[in-house]
């Protein structure tokens, strides 16, 4: 059985991203590996993630602020605040902020584990390591994720 997990407002683990920042509200360590909850804030015009496929987890997005454009098998869809999309394991997807304002999006990762990829990104940025597309693809591959 997993212990109760609670994070107070303003809590969580703040991480740098190549564009924007992550806030890990809940990690797999807190949920017995069942779920991770990560907030992503990114600027206007930024790519959140180039198209990719997760082989080990589903990714559910809830737009908190601004607009997020998703590249999905059925085409391109833009969701505003309050919009939600659920991407099952094995489905190609990518997302970006095509608006002229910042966007905030909540990721629910089921099962948890991919939040460690965000931690790896943060550590690389903190160490001053370059994060070119090849390096990002290599890091993603460590978490059963294929870059397209």
PyMOL commands that set and color helices and strands:
alter all, ss='L'
color gray80, all
select helices_A, chain A and resi 28-31+115-126+133-141
alter helices_A, ss='H'
color red, helices_A
select strands_A, chain A and resi 13-16+21-26+36-42+47-54+58-65+67-72+75-80+84-87+93-96+103-110+145-147
alter strands_A, ss='S'
color yellow, strands_A
deselect
rebuild
show_as cartoon
